[in-house]
């Protein structure tokens, strides 16, 4: 009987915390500019694929709407949370929408500390 050795899958399950967060953007005019702006952050990695753009990060990353609007050549308030959601298809990590930015966290404790007082009180 012939036996085969299979290689270990890069997609195997791993339940340990990675400390990473990320989004998948549409690979269109806006998604390309957003990725270009995000690539300026030192902890961000951009992966361009045929129909999407992966924006991954270790730790925290901020999608600052004014910076993205400026890079798009638009008015300062053009790019906002609605525009972000329209161009994003998936995300992982903790996402917090603010008036001027969307913040992504790879560490849940850091996200909880960031939103602190914004959390509703616990009901017992």
Residue frames as a rotation matrix with the C-alpha (Angstrom) as fourth column:
UNK 1
0.583 0.813 0.000 0.00
0.813 -0.583 0.000 0.00
0.000 0.000 -1.000 0.00
UNK 2
-0.321 -0.672 0.667 1.30
0.650 -0.669 -0.362 3.45
0.689 0.317 0.651 -0.92
UNK 3
0.323 0.399 -0.858 1.33
0.887 -0.443 0.128 6.07
-0.329 -0.803 -0.497 1.78
UNK 4
0.134 -0.185 0.974 1.34
0.595 -0.771 -0.228 9.78
0.793 0.610 0.006 1.07
UNK 5
-0.345 -0.267 -0.900 2.72
0.877 -0.433 -0.207 12.53
-0.334 -0.861 0.384 3.21
UNK 6
0.454 0.556 0.696 0.78
0.729 -0.681 0.068 15.75
0.511 0.476 -0.715 3.06
UNK 7
-0.655 -0.691 0.306 2.23
0.425 -0.672 -0.607 19.12
0.625 -0.267 0.733 3.88
UNK 8
-0.454 0.454 -0.766 0.93
0.779 -0.215 -0.589 21.11
-0.432 -0.865 -0.256 6.81
UNK 9
0.201 0.647 0.735 -1.82
0.880 -0.449 0.155 23.51
0.431 0.615 -0.660 5.79
UNK 10
-0.860 -0.466 0.208 -1.16
0.352 -0.837 -0.419 27.24
0.370 -0.287 0.884 6.23
UNK 11
-0.340 0.837 0.428 -4.89
-0.521 -0.546 0.656 27.51
0.783 0.000 0.622 6.97
UNK 12
-0.372 0.170 -0.912 -4.94
0.586 0.806 -0.089 25.25
0.720 -0.567 -0.400 10.01
UNK 13
0.686 0.699 0.202 -6.96
0.215 -0.460 0.862 26.31
0.695 -0.547 -0.466 13.05
UNK 14
-0.509 -0.808 -0.296 -5.07
0.633 -0.119 -0.765 28.29
0.583 -0.577 0.572 15.66
UNK 15
0.518 0.853 -0.066 -6.97
0.633 -0.330 0.700 29.66
0.575 -0.405 -0.711 18.64
UNK 16
-0.127 -0.608 -0.784 -4.11
0.922 -0.363 0.133 31.69
-0.365 -0.706 0.607 20.10
UNK 17
0.772 0.415 -0.481 -4.43
0.294 -0.905 -0.309 35.47
-0.563 0.097 -0.820 20.00
UNK 18
0.268 -0.668 0.694 -2.50
0.948 0.056 -0.312 37.00
0.169 0.742 0.649 17.11
UNK 19
-0.110 -0.249 -0.962 -2.68
0.527 -0.836 0.156 40.62
-0.843 -0.489 0.223 18.22
UNK 20
-0.951 -0.243 0.192 -3.66
0.274 -0.370 0.888 41.46
-0.145 0.897 0.418 14.64
UNK 21
0.079 0.975 -0.209 -6.61
0.231 -0.221 -0.947 43.24
-0.970 0.026 -0.242 13.08
UNK 22
-0.896 -0.444 -0.026 -7.54
0.080 -0.219 0.973 44.01
-0.437 0.869 0.231 9.53
UNK 23
0.201 0.940 -0.276 -10.06
-0.305 -0.207 -0.929 44.78
-0.931 0.271 0.245 6.84
UNK 24
-0.512 -0.218 0.831 -10.72
0.721 0.418 0.553 43.70
-0.468 0.882 -0.057 3.29
UNK 25
-0.143 0.402 -0.904 -11.46
-0.289 -0.891 -0.350 46.59
-0.946 0.212 0.244 0.93
UNK 26
0.797 0.382 0.469 -12.81
0.376 0.293 -0.879 46.54
-0.473 0.876 0.090 -2.60
UNK 27
-0.366 -0.927 0.080 -10.01
0.595 -0.167 0.786 46.93
-0.716 0.335 0.613 -5.13
UNK 28
0.501 0.526 0.687 -11.43
0.850 -0.448 -0.277 50.06
0.162 0.723 -0.671 -6.73
UNK 29
0.073 -0.508 0.858 -10.38
0.291 -0.812 -0.506 53.71
0.954 0.287 0.089 -6.96
UNK 30
0.526 0.183 0.831 -11.33
-0.638 -0.560 0.528 54.52
0.562 -0.808 -0.178 -3.36
UNK 31
0.989 -0.139 0.049 -10.02
0.076 0.766 0.638 51.26
-0.126 -0.628 0.768 -1.90
UNK 32
0.384 -0.898 0.214 -6.64
0.787 0.197 -0.585 51.81
0.484 0.393 0.782 -3.58
UNK 33
0.010 -0.349 0.937 -6.31
-0.152 -0.927 -0.343 55.31
0.988 -0.139 -0.063 -2.11
UNK 34
0.789 0.302 0.535 -7.36
-0.566 0.021 0.824 54.12
0.238 -0.953 0.187 1.36
UNK 35
0.856 -0.512 -0.076 -4.72
0.517 0.835 0.189 51.37
-0.033 -0.201 0.979 1.19
UNK 36
0.126 -0.831 0.542 -2.09
0.558 -0.392 -0.731 53.90
0.820 0.394 0.414 0.07
UNK 37
0.236 0.032 0.971 -2.90
-0.577 -0.799 0.167 56.15
0.782 -0.600 -0.170 3.06
UNK 38
0.927 0.182 0.328 -2.91
-0.374 0.500 0.781 53.23
-0.022 -0.847 0.532 5.50
UNK 39
0.692 -0.715 -0.102 0.43
0.602 0.649 -0.466 51.96
0.399 0.261 0.879 4.15
UNK 40
0.152 -0.616 0.773 2.05
-0.234 -0.782 -0.577 55.07
0.960 -0.093 -0.263 5.70
UNK 41
0.638 0.093 0.764 1.54
-0.769 0.043 0.637 53.53
0.026 -0.995 0.100 9.15
UNK 42
-0.284 -0.945 -0.165 4.57
-0.933 0.312 -0.177 51.45
0.219 0.104 -0.970 10.08
UNK 43
-0.686 0.016 0.727 2.64
-0.398 0.828 -0.394 48.50
-0.609 -0.560 -0.562 11.54
UNK 44
0.411 0.909 -0.066 0.31
-0.468 0.149 -0.871 48.08
-0.782 0.389 0.487 8.53
UNK 45
-0.744 -0.567 0.354 0.74
-0.013 0.541 0.841 45.51
-0.668 0.621 -0.409 5.75
UNK 46
0.168 0.770 -0.615 -1.08
-0.767 -0.290 -0.573 45.88
-0.620 0.567 0.542 2.42
UNK 47
-0.690 -0.286 0.665 -1.81
0.162 0.835 0.526 42.89
-0.706 0.471 -0.529 0.17
UNK 48
-0.184 0.614 -0.768 -3.35
-0.859 -0.480 -0.178 43.70
-0.478 0.626 0.616 -3.22
UNK 49
-0.567 0.158 0.808 -5.37
0.312 0.949 0.033 40.91
-0.762 0.271 -0.588 -4.80
UNK 50
-0.842 0.171 0.512 -7.35
0.500 -0.111 0.859 40.98
0.204 0.979 0.008 -8.08
UNK 51
-0.065 0.926 0.372 -10.70
0.417 -0.313 0.853 41.95
0.906 0.210 -0.366 -6.55
UNK 52
0.914 0.380 -0.142 -9.79
0.272 -0.317 0.909 43.06
0.300 -0.869 -0.393 -3.04
UNK 53
-0.049 -0.914 0.404 -7.14
-0.209 -0.386 -0.899 44.71
0.977 -0.129 -0.172 -0.92
UNK 54
0.545 0.123 -0.829 -6.16
0.707 0.463 0.534 43.32
0.450 -0.878 0.165 2.49
UNK 55
0.064 -0.497 0.865 -5.13
-0.425 -0.798 -0.427 45.87
0.903 -0.341 -0.262 5.11
UNK 56
0.637 0.074 -0.767 -3.64
0.515 0.700 0.495 44.01
0.573 -0.711 0.408 8.09
UNK 57
0.168 -0.525 0.835 -2.00
-0.533 -0.760 -0.371 45.36
0.829 -0.383 -0.407 11.20
UNK 58
-0.158 -0.242 -0.957 -0.33
0.756 0.594 -0.275 44.25
0.635 -0.767 0.089 14.40
UNK 59
-0.794 -0.115 -0.597 -1.76
0.553 -0.544 -0.631 46.25
-0.252 -0.831 0.496 17.31
UNK 60
0.175 0.851 -0.496 -3.80
0.494 -0.511 -0.703 49.32
-0.852 -0.122 -0.510 16.38
UNK 61
-0.795 -0.355 0.492 -4.50
0.606 -0.427 0.671 51.23
-0.028 0.832 0.555 13.19
UNK 62
-0.158 0.701 -0.696 -6.52
0.250 -0.653 -0.715 54.40
-0.955 -0.286 -0.072 12.61
UNK 63
-0.322 0.203 0.925 -8.41
0.934 -0.091 0.345 55.16
0.155 0.975 -0.160 9.41
UNK 64
-0.448 0.100 -0.889 -8.36
0.367 -0.886 -0.284 58.98
-0.815 -0.453 0.360 9.72
UNK 65
0.355 0.756 0.550 -11.14
0.806 0.050 -0.589 60.26
-0.473 0.652 -0.592 7.47
UNK 66
0.791 -0.074 -0.607 -9.59
-0.207 -0.966 -0.152 63.72
-0.575 0.246 -0.780 6.83
UNK 67
-0.272 -0.962 -0.035 -6.32
-0.468 0.100 0.878 62.14
-0.841 0.255 -0.478 5.63
UNK 68
-0.467 0.168 0.868 -8.21
0.610 0.772 0.179 59.81
-0.640 0.613 -0.463 3.30
UNK 69
0.663 0.749 -0.012 -10.45
0.552 -0.500 -0.667 62.62
-0.505 0.436 -0.745 1.97
UNK 70
0.461 -0.581 -0.671 -7.36
-0.516 -0.791 0.330 64.73
-0.722 0.194 -0.664 1.25
UNK 71
-0.589 -0.724 0.360 -5.64
-0.170 0.546 0.821 61.85
-0.790 0.422 -0.444 -0.58
UNK 72
-0.143 0.646 0.750 -8.81
0.840 0.479 -0.253 61.38
-0.523 0.594 -0.611 -2.64
UNK 73
-0.924 -0.224 0.310 -8.73
0.354 -0.804 0.477 65.08
0.142 0.550 0.823 -3.58
UNK 74
-0.020 0.996 0.090 -12.12
0.625 -0.058 0.779 65.62
0.781 0.072 -0.621 -1.96
UNK 75
0.221 0.225 0.949 -13.56
-0.528 -0.790 0.310 67.93
0.820 -0.570 -0.056 0.70
UNK 76
-0.661 -0.624 0.418 -12.40
-0.653 0.204 -0.729 67.17
0.370 -0.754 -0.542 4.25
UNK 77
-0.380 0.593 0.710 -15.73
-0.655 0.370 -0.659 65.58
-0.653 -0.715 0.248 5.23
UNK 78
0.024 0.381 -0.924 -16.18
-0.941 0.321 0.108 63.45
0.338 0.867 0.367 2.08
UNK 79
-0.282 -0.213 -0.936 -14.80
-0.055 0.977 -0.206 60.21
0.958 -0.006 -0.287 3.52
UNK 80
-0.176 0.316 0.932 -16.69
-0.968 -0.227 -0.106 59.05
0.178 -0.921 0.346 6.61
UNK 81
-0.563 -0.032 0.826 -17.86
-0.467 0.837 -0.286 55.89
-0.682 -0.546 -0.486 8.39
UNK 82
0.528 0.828 0.189 -20.55
-0.242 0.360 -0.901 55.26
-0.814 0.430 0.391 5.76
UNK 83
0.617 -0.394 -0.682 -18.00
-0.762 -0.082 -0.642 55.51
0.197 0.916 -0.350 2.94
UNK 84
-0.486 -0.814 0.317 -15.66
-0.872 0.474 -0.119 53.22
-0.053 -0.335 -0.941 4.90
UNK 85
-0.232 0.491 0.840 -18.41
-0.282 0.792 -0.541 50.61
-0.931 -0.363 -0.045 5.38
UNK 86
0.751 0.563 -0.344 -19.36
-0.449 0.056 -0.892 50.82
-0.483 0.824 0.295 1.70
UNK 87
0.400 -0.690 -0.604 -15.82
-0.797 0.064 -0.601 49.94
0.453 0.721 -0.524 0.58
UNK 88
-0.621 -0.616 0.485 -15.10
-0.781 0.537 -0.318 47.32
-0.064 -0.577 -0.815 3.25
UNK 89
0.067 0.667 -0.742 -16.36
-0.550 0.645 0.531 43.75
0.832 0.373 0.410 2.91
UNK 90
0.668 0.125 -0.733 -14.94
0.444 0.724 0.528 42.02
0.597 -0.678 0.429 6.00
UNK 91
0.134 -0.696 0.706 -12.93
-0.677 -0.584 -0.448 42.79
0.724 -0.418 -0.549 9.11
UNK 92
0.464 -0.023 -0.885 -11.35
0.587 0.756 0.288 41.04
0.663 -0.654 0.365 12.08
UNK 93
-0.760 -0.600 -0.251 -10.38
0.575 -0.439 -0.690 42.52
0.304 -0.669 0.679 15.42
UNK 94
0.002 0.739 -0.673 -12.28
0.852 -0.354 -0.386 45.15
-0.524 -0.573 -0.631 17.36
UNK 95
-0.535 -0.081 0.841 -13.61
0.668 -0.650 0.362 48.08
0.517 0.756 0.402 15.31
UNK 96
-0.092 0.475 -0.875 -14.61
0.761 -0.534 -0.369 51.40
-0.642 -0.700 -0.313 16.87
UNK 97
-0.069 0.159 0.985 -16.25
0.826 -0.545 0.146 54.10
0.560 0.823 -0.093 14.72
UNK 98
-0.301 -0.039 -0.953 -15.66
0.647 -0.742 -0.174 57.67
-0.700 -0.669 0.249 15.86
UNK 99
0.696 0.602 -0.392 -16.78
0.175 -0.672 -0.720 60.92
-0.697 0.432 -0.573 14.20
UNK 100
0.573 -0.540 -0.617 -13.38
-0.757 -0.636 -0.146 61.53
-0.314 0.551 -0.773 12.61
UNK 101
-0.440 -0.792 -0.424 -11.92
-0.865 0.500 -0.035 58.03
0.240 0.351 -0.905 12.25
UNK 102
0.854 0.465 -0.235 -12.37
-0.373 0.860 0.348 54.28
0.364 -0.210 0.908 12.49
UNK 103
-0.099 -0.883 0.459 -9.98
-0.994 0.066 -0.088 52.61
0.047 -0.465 -0.884 14.92
UNK 104
0.675 0.218 -0.705 -9.07
-0.288 0.957 0.020 48.93
0.679 0.190 0.709 14.67
UNK 105
0.121 -0.600 0.791 -7.53
-0.986 0.017 0.164 46.96
-0.112 -0.800 -0.590 17.54
UNK 106
-0.029 -0.228 -0.973 -5.84
-0.372 0.906 -0.202 43.57
0.928 0.356 -0.111 17.52
UNK 107
-0.861 -0.285 -0.422 -5.82
0.297 0.392 -0.871 43.48
0.413 -0.875 -0.252 21.32
UNK 108
0.051 0.999 -0.010 -9.27
0.543 -0.019 0.839 43.32
0.838 -0.049 -0.543 22.90
UNK 109
0.195 -0.035 -0.980 -8.02
0.959 -0.201 0.198 44.67
-0.204 -0.979 -0.006 26.25
UNK 110
-0.821 -0.529 -0.214 -6.59
0.454 -0.833 0.317 47.75
-0.346 0.163 0.924 24.52
UNK 111
-0.617 0.681 0.395 -9.92
0.228 -0.326 0.917 48.27
0.753 0.656 0.046 22.73
UNK 112
0.314 0.756 -0.575 -11.85
0.801 0.114 0.588 47.98
0.510 -0.644 -0.570 26.00
UNK 113
-0.187 -0.471 -0.862 -9.50
0.835 -0.538 0.113 50.51
-0.517 -0.699 0.494 27.63
UNK 114
-0.944 -0.206 0.259 -9.93
0.325 -0.726 0.607 52.87
0.063 0.657 0.752 24.65
UNK 115
-0.335 0.897 0.289 -13.73
0.149 -0.252 0.956 52.86
0.930 0.364 -0.049 24.71
UNK 116
-0.897 -0.252 -0.363 -13.83
0.370 0.022 -0.929 52.77
0.242 -0.967 0.074 28.55
UNK 117
-0.750 0.589 -0.300 -16.50
-0.048 -0.501 -0.864 55.30
-0.659 -0.634 0.405 29.56
UNK 118
-0.548 0.561 -0.621 -18.42
-0.830 -0.272 0.487 54.77
0.104 0.782 0.615 26.32
UNK 119
-0.783 0.257 -0.566 -19.51
0.168 0.964 0.206 51.32
0.599 0.067 -0.798 27.48
UNK 120
0.189 0.898 0.397 -22.98
-0.451 -0.280 0.848 51.11
0.872 -0.339 0.352 29.01
UNK 121
-0.374 -0.302 0.877 -23.09
-0.927 0.133 -0.350 50.24
-0.011 -0.944 -0.329 32.72
UNK 122
-0.810 0.080 -0.580 -23.55
-0.023 0.985 0.168 46.57
0.585 0.150 -0.797 33.54
UNK 123
0.037 0.905 0.423 -26.98
-0.878 -0.173 0.447 45.59
0.478 -0.388 0.788 34.78
UNK 124
-0.917 -0.384 -0.113 -27.15
-0.276 0.811 -0.517 43.04
0.289 -0.442 -0.849 37.56
